[in-house]
Amino acid sequence: MLAGSIIAAIFFVLLLMQYLRRRKTHQLIWTVAVALYFIAFLLEFLSSPELVGGDVWMYKLFYVISAPLVGLFGVGSLYLLTHKPWGKYFLFYVVITSSAMIAAGLTATVDEGMLASENFEGFETIAGGAMPQYVRMISPLLTVPGGLSLIGAAVYSFWLDRTRKYNLIIALGGLFPFFGGALSRVGMYTLFYAFDVIGALLLFVGFLLSMEYIKKREETAERT
């Protein structure tokens, strides 16, 4: 469980360094998204019975940041891809919807029985199952458009420039958590954490390859 936290922490530091160097809006948004990713992974790790266990407030925080971070990944992708107002429109939507989800989630009465169950091994074993349905209904309003924007933008970027193969890895990085979340909504929680970790790793690898691509492009420009 610690693997996801480590990947997200390194990812966050590198993204923050890139933003401080280049000052691009999409980099700032992705930095915030990955910071939330790290917190979510950390809460999953701490929720194991050997550590803190199924703390109600930790669970609420874990749930209410999991969907907004996906939305922010999508916002960052639109800012990078379109250079038009679409990124601003989607950011406004994500902020409003996330605010509603946070307010509903933090004030909700969760199923503490699921958190204390003898089969409970961490938040990843129940995903959103302990949350009331009215809170869970908000989640796909963020994860679906956010995930599709991230995946779609990566695929479209590759289609525009086939040399940027790292975009295919980023697209896969968006697909795994997308499917993991979809499966969890129908009660199939076993792959939730694994798909999240695989997704984080692929996004991280895609980001590293994109940095290498940008570096080579800048070196070529300097020589010409």
C-alpha positions in Angstrom: 0.0 0.0 0.0 2.9 2.3 0.6 4.0 2.1 -3.1 1.3 4.5 -4.3 2.3 7.1 -1.7 6.0 6.9 -2.7 5.2 7.2 -6.4 2.8 10.1 -5.8 5.3 11.9 -3.5 8.1 11.8 -6.0 5.7 12.7 -8.8 4.6 15.8 -6.8 8.1 17.0 -6.1 9.1 16.7 -9.8 5.9 18.4 -11.0 6.3 21.2 -8.5 9.9 21.8 -9.6 8.8 21.9 -13.3 6.1 24.4 -12.4 8.5 26.6 -10.5 10.8 26.5 -13.6 8.3 27.0 -16.4 5.2 28.6 -14.6 2.6 26.9 -16.9 -1.0 26.8 -15.6 -1.5 23.1 -16.5 1.6 22.3 -14.4 0.2 24.1 -11.4 -3.2 22.3 -11.7 -1.5 18.9 -12.1 0.7 19.6 -9.1 -2.4 20.2 -7.0 -4.0 17.0 -8.4 -0.9 14.9 -7.6 -0.7 16.4 -4.1 -4.3 15.1 -3.5 -3.3 11.8 -5.1 -0.5 11.5 -2.5 -2.8 12.3 0.4 -5.4 9.7 -0.9 -2.7 7.1 -1.2 -1.3 8.0 2.3 -4.8 7.7 3.8 -5.2 4.3 2.2 -1.9 3.2 3.7 -2.7 4.5 7.1 -6.1 2.8 7.1 -4.7 -0.7 7.3 -5.7 -2.4 10.6 -2.0 -2.6 11.6 -1.8 1.3 11.6 -4.7 3.7 12.3 -7.5 1.5 10.9 -10.9 2.6 9.7 -11.1 6.1 11.2 -14.3 7.8 10.1 -12.8 11.2 9.4 -9.9 9.8 7.6 -12.3 7.9 5.4 -14.4 10.9 4.7 -11.2 12.9 3.7 -10.0 10.0 1.5 -13.4 9.9 -0.3 -14.0 13.6 -0.9 -10.5 14.2 -2.4 -10.4 11.1 -4.6 -12.9 12.3 -7.2 -11.8 16.0 -7.4 -8.2 15.0 -8.1 -9.4 13.2 -11.2 -11.3 16.3 -12.3 -8.2 18.4 -11.8 -6.2 16.0 -14.0 -8.8 16.6 -16.7 -8.7 20.4 -16.2 -4.9 20.4 -16.6 -5.2 18.4 -19.8 -7.6 20.9 -21.3 -5.4 23.8 -20.4 -2.4 22.1 -22.0 -4.3 21.0 -25.1 -6.7 23.7 -26.1 -5.1 27.0 -25.1 -8.7 28.2 -25.1 -11.4 29.0 -22.5 -12.4 25.4 -22.2 -9.9 24.8 -19.4 -11.3 27.7 -17.4 -14.9 26.5 -17.9 -14.1 23.0 -16.8 -12.1 24.3 -13.8 -15.1 26.3 -12.7 -17.2 23.2 -13.0 -14.8 21.1 -11.1 -14.5 23.6 -8.3 -18.2 24.0 -7.9 -18.9 20.2 -8.1 -16.0 19.4 -5.8 -17.2 21.9 -3.2 -20.6 20.2 -3.2 -19.0 16.8 -2.8 -16.8 17.9 0.0 -19.7 19.5 1.9 -21.9 16.5 1.4 -19.1 14.0 2.2 -17.8 15.6 5.3 -21.3 16.0 6.8 -22.5 12.5 5.8 -23.2 9.6 8.1 -21.0 6.7 6.9 -21.5 3.0 7.5 -19.1 2.5 10.4 -19.9 -1.2 10.3 -18.0 -1.5 7.0 -15.0 0.3 8.5 -15.0 -2.0 11.5 -15.7 -5.2 9.6 -13.5 -8.2 10.3 -12.9 -8.3 6.5 -11.8 -4.7 6.4 -8.1 -4.3 5.4 -8.1 -0.7 4.4 -10.1 1.9 2.5 -9.3 0.3 -0.8 -11.3 -2.8 0.3 -14.6 -0.8 0.5 -13.8 2.2 -1.8 -17.0 4.3 -1.6 -19.2 1.6 -0.3 -19.5 3.1 3.2 -20.7 6.4 1.8 -24.4 7.3 1.4 -25.7 7.0 -2.1 -26.4 10.7 -2.4 -22.7 11.4 -1.9 -21.6 8.7 -4.3 -23.9 10.1 -7.0 -21.6 13.2 -7.1 -18.4 11.3 -7.7 -19.0 10.3 -11.3 -19.8 14.0 -12.1 -16.1 14.5 -11.6 -14.4 11.2 -12.4 -16.1 10.6 -15.7 -15.5 14.0 -17.4 -12.1 14.3 -15.7 -10.9 10.8 -16.7 -12.2 11.2 -20.2 -10.5 14.6 -20.6 -7.2 13.2 -19.4 -7.4 10.1 -21.6 -8.8 11.9 -24.6 -6.3 14.8 -24.5 -3.4 12.3 -24.3 -4.7 10.3 -27.2 -5.4 13.4 -29.3 -1.9 14.8 -28.5 -0.4 11.5 -29.8 -2.5 11.7 -32.9 -1.3 15.2 -33.6 2.4 14.2 -33.1 3.2 10.5 -33.3 6.7 11.2 -31.8 5.2 11.9 -28.5 4.6 8.3 -27.6 4.6 9.1 -23.9 1.0 10.3 -24.4 -0.1 6.7 -24.9 1.4 5.8 -21.5 -0.4 8.8 -19.9 -3.7 7.6 -21.5 -3.2 4.2 -20.0 -2.4 5.8 -16.7 -5.8 7.4 -16.8 -7.6 4.3 -17.9 -6.6 2.0 -15.0 -8.0 4.2 -12.2 -11.0 5.0 -14.4 -11.9 1.3 -14.7 -11.0 0.6 -11.0 -13.4 3.3 -9.9 -16.1 2.0 -12.3 -15.7 -1.6 -10.9 -15.9 -0.3 -7.3 -19.3 1.3 -8.0 -20.7 -2.2 -8.7 -19.2 -3.7 -5.6 -16.0 -5.1 -7.2 -13.4 -3.5 -4.8 -10.5 -6.1 -5.1 -8.8 -4.3 -8.0 -9.5 -0.7 -6.8 -6.1 -0.1 -5.1 -4.0 -2.1 -7.6 -5.5 -0.2 -10.6 -4.9 3.1 -8.7 -1.2 2.2 -8.2 -0.7 1.1 -11.8 -2.4 4.2 -13.0 -0.2 6.4 -10.8 2.9 4.6 -12.0 2.0 4.9 -15.7 1.2 8.6 -15.3 4.5 9.1 -13.6 6.4 7.2 -16.3 4.6 9.2 -19.0 5.5 12.5 -17.2 9.2 11.5 -17.0 9.3 10.6 -20.7 7.6 13.9 -21.5 10.3 15.7 -19.6 12.9 13.9 -21.6 11.2 14.8 -24.8 11.0 18.5 -23.9 14.7 18.5 -22.8 15.8 17.0 -26.2 13.6 19.4 -28.1 15.1 22.4 -26.2 18.6 21.1 -26.8 17.9 20.7 -30.5 16.5 24.3 -30.7 19.6 25.6 -29.0 21.9 24.0 -31.5 19.9 25.4 -34.5 
